[in-house]
Amino acid sequence: MELKKRLEPWVFKVPIDKIRAGYYTDKYFLRVSEILEKENHNPRVMYQFFVREPVVVVGIDEAIAILKFCTGYYSDREAADRLYKRLREVQYNLYRLTDQGPEETIAGLHVERARIRQELNRLWVNCWNQIRVRALFDGDRVEPWEPLMIIEGPQQYFAYLETVLLGVIARPTATATATAEVVGAAQGKPILFFPARFDHFWVQATDGYAAMKAGAFGVSTDANADYWGDVGVGTIPHCLIAAYGGSTVEASLAFDRQIEDSVNRVVLVDWDNDCIGTTLQVINALYDKHWGVTPRDLKKAVGPGKHKIWGIRFDTSGNLRDKSVAPHDEHSLGVCPELVHKAREVFDAHGLQDLKIVASGGFNAARIELFEKLQVPVDSYGVGSSLLQKKIDVTADVVEVDGKPCAKVGRKKGDLSRLAPVD
């Protein structure tokens, strides 16, 4: 049995100063900690986190990192508030000057920022050792109402974190759950996670990690792969073809000339709405340039690495019909089963059995499931915006106070048997 491991807290680059200052927290949660502090009332509570539908949970390790760095309080709140205000001013000055300011000024601001952070850290009383956390692991499947994490400890020290903790679990859990659905539908065929251009760049690392934990094969940006130290993968895009006057052949040859040998060449072949014809043109051109031997054996130009095409990607728009497809109804538009079946037949007839077909453009779990039911010979699916459309609500409730049951009507302490202690 594989031993599950958690990511180290530093991986998440937690914005400690902002979280401790309450910058990302709903005001009503901030005021809970404020009231408890001023009232000198600090009950020991159990917070229980759960969802209302089956999910693949991700974000627990990041939540733990936040708890480790931000459970506690400032010994002098007024001094901390002044320092944090000055820290924000310094940071905004750096934003304004970074690309054009005098070196000495920028260096001075960096030094001042570090000094202020050190002063804030000296005021911080870390209370991580006063709480107890038990949780599932990123990538675990969770049933509705099943506790996925609990926190036990003095409420004053972590109540203000509720907004942040819920958010860092909700977002990647939604992404992971959506990814797991398409991974399951693909029945073992690789899923390429390609929704980065539909979202804000700040969450790429979170989304890519969630997709990986849910079984995705590859991601498209280095940020997507940041948490496990990998890099993004990608095909030859439309904009490169446009740069070469709309010639997929010239763009493919340029890519092959300039990109390192270790990168597999995957060509987008729908520019002229003739996926089969364009594929054969690219392979013949590459063969003539690098493998021009007789008798012709096109399979020499297919495979991994330099001077070969590993695969081609079909991305035909949903309002177009590829030239090879017979017109009948809306099911003949876009990347349809008929296009892929015909392409596979033609490629195999040319000895290109090893050429991979990647299908993308509007794919979701239902569409992939249909393709697999029809045994469409796709080798891999590229999935984009549909993986960011699911929303998952994560909720936290107090269910015990000072060791006694205390929860609002309809809520109670759940079965904690699957939760592992967090050191």
Secondary structure as the mmCIF struct_conf table of DSSP 4:
data_model
#
loop_
_struct_conf.conf_type_id
_struct_conf.id
_struct_conf.beg_label_comp_id
_struct_conf.beg_label_asym_id
_struct_conf.beg_label_seq_id
_struct_conf.end_label_comp_id
_struct_conf.end_label_asym_id
_struct_conf.end_label_seq_id
HELX_LH_PP_P HELX_LH_PP_P1 GLU A 2 LYS A 4
HELX_LH_PP_P HELX_LH_PP_P2 ARG A 6 GLU A 8
HELX_RH_3T_P HELX_RH_3T_P1 PRO A 9 PHE A 12
HELX_RH_AL_P HELX_RH_AL_P1 ILE A 16 ARG A 20
TURN_TY1_P TURN_TY1_P1 ALA A 21 TYR A 24
BEND BEND1 THR A 25 THR A 25
HELX_RH_AL_P HELX_RH_AL_P2 LYS A 27 LYS A 38
TURN_TY1_P TURN_TY1_P2 GLU A 39 ASN A 40
STRN STRN1 ARG A 44 VAL A 51
BEND BEND2 ARG A 52 GLU A 53
STRN STRN2 VAL A 55 VAL A 56
HELX_RH_AL_P HELX_RH_AL_P3 ILE A 60 CYS A 70
BEND BEND3 THR A 71 THR A 71
STRN STRN3 GLY A 72 TYR A 74
BEND BEND4 SER A 75 ASP A 76
HELX_RH_AL_P HELX_RH_AL_P4 ARG A 77 LEU A 97
TURN_TY1_P TURN_TY1_P3 THR A 98 GLN A 100
BEND BEND5 GLY A 101 GLY A 101
HELX_RH_AL_P HELX_RH_AL_P5 GLU A 103 LEU A 123
STRN STRN4 TRP A 124 ASN A 126
HELX_RH_3T_P HELX_RH_3T_P2 TRP A 128 GLN A 130
STRN STRN5 ARG A 132 ALA A 135
TURN_TY1_P TURN_TY1_P4 ASP A 138 GLY A 139
STRN STRN6 ARG A 141 VAL A 142
TURN_TY1_P TURN_TY1_P5 PRO A 144 TRP A 145
STRN STRN7 MET A 149 PRO A 154
HELX_RH_3T_P HELX_RH_3T_P3 GLN A 155 TYR A 157
TURN_TY1_P TURN_TY1_P6 PHE A 158 PHE A 158
HELX_RH_3T_P HELX_RH_3T_P4 ALA A 159 LEU A 161
HELX_RH_AL_P HELX_RH_AL_P6 GLU A 162 ALA A 185
TURN_TY1_P TURN_TY1_P7 ALA A 186 GLY A 188
BEND BEND6 LYS A 189 LYS A 189
STRN STRN8 ILE A 191 PHE A 193
HELX_RH_3T_P HELX_RH_3T_P5 ALA A 196 PHE A 198
BEND BEND7 ASP A 199 ASP A 199
HELX_RH_3T_P HELX_RH_3T_P6 PHE A 201 VAL A 203
HELX_RH_AL_P HELX_RH_AL_P7 GLN A 204 LYS A 213
TURN_TY1_P TURN_TY1_P8 ALA A 214 GLY A 215
BEND BEND8 PHE A 217 PHE A 217
STRN STRN9 GLY A 218 VAL A 219
BEND BEND9 SER A 220 THR A 221
TURN_TY1_P TURN_TY1_P9 ASP A 222 ALA A 225
HELX_RH_3T_P HELX_RH_3T_P7 ASP A 226 TRP A 228
TURN_TY1_P TURN_TY1_P10 GLY A 229 GLY A 229
STRN STRN10 ILE A 236 ILE A 236
HELX_RH_AL_P HELX_RH_AL_P8 HIS A 238 ALA A 243
TURN_TY1_P TURN_TY1_P11 TYR A 244 GLY A 246
HELX_RH_AL_P HELX_RH_AL_P9 THR A 248 GLN A 258
BEND BEND10 ILE A 259 ILE A 259
TURN_TY1_P TURN_TY1_P12 ASP A 261 SER A 262
BEND BEND11 VAL A 263 VAL A 263
STRN STRN11 VAL A 266 LEU A 268
TURN_TY1_P TURN_TY1_P13 TRP A 271 ASP A 272
BEND BEND12 ASN A 273 ASN A 273
HELX_RH_AL_P HELX_RH_AL_P10 CYS A 275 HIS A 290
BEND BEND13 THR A 294 PRO A 295
HELX_RH_3T_P HELX_RH_3T_P8 LEU A 298 ALA A 301
STRN STRN12 VAL A 302 VAL A 302
BEND BEND14 GLY A 303 GLY A 305
TURN_TY1_P TURN_TY1_P14 LYS A 306 HIS A 307
BEND BEND15 LYS A 308 LYS A 308
STRN STRN13 ILE A 309 ILE A 309
STRN STRN14 GLY A 311 PHE A 314
TURN_TY1_P TURN_TY1_P15 GLY A 318 ASN A 319
TURN_TY1_P TURN_TY1_P16 LYS A 323 SER A 324
BEND BEND16 VAL A 325 VAL A 325
HELX_LH_PP_P HELX_LH_PP_P3 ALA A 326 PRO A 327
BEND BEND17 ASP A 329 ASP A 329
HELX_RH_3T_P HELX_RH_3T_P9 GLU A 330 SER A 332
BEND BEND18 LEU A 333 VAL A 335
HELX_RH_AL_P HELX_RH_AL_P11 PRO A 337 ALA A 349
TURN_TY1_P TURN_TY1_P17 HIS A 350 GLY A 351
TURN_TY1_P TURN_TY1_P18 GLN A 353 ASP A 354
STRN STRN15 LYS A 356 SER A 360
BEND BEND19 GLY A 361 GLY A 362
HELX_RH_AL_P HELX_RH_AL_P12 ALA A 365 LYS A 373
TURN_TY1_P TURN_TY1_P19 LEU A 374 GLN A 375
BEND BEND20 ASP A 379 ASP A 379
STRN STRN16 SER A 380 VAL A 383
HELX_RH_3T_P HELX_RH_3T_P10 SER A 385 LEU A 388
STRN STRN17 VAL A 394 VAL A 401
TURN_TY1_P TURN_TY1_P20 ASP A 402 GLY A 403
STRN STRN18 LYS A 404 PRO A 405
TURN_TY1_P TURN_TY1_P21 VAL A 409 GLY A 410
TURN_TY1_P TURN_TY1_P22 SER A 417 ARG A 418
HELX_LH_PP_P HELX_LH_PP_P4 LEU A 419 LEU A 419
STRN STRN19 ALA A 420 PRO A 421
#
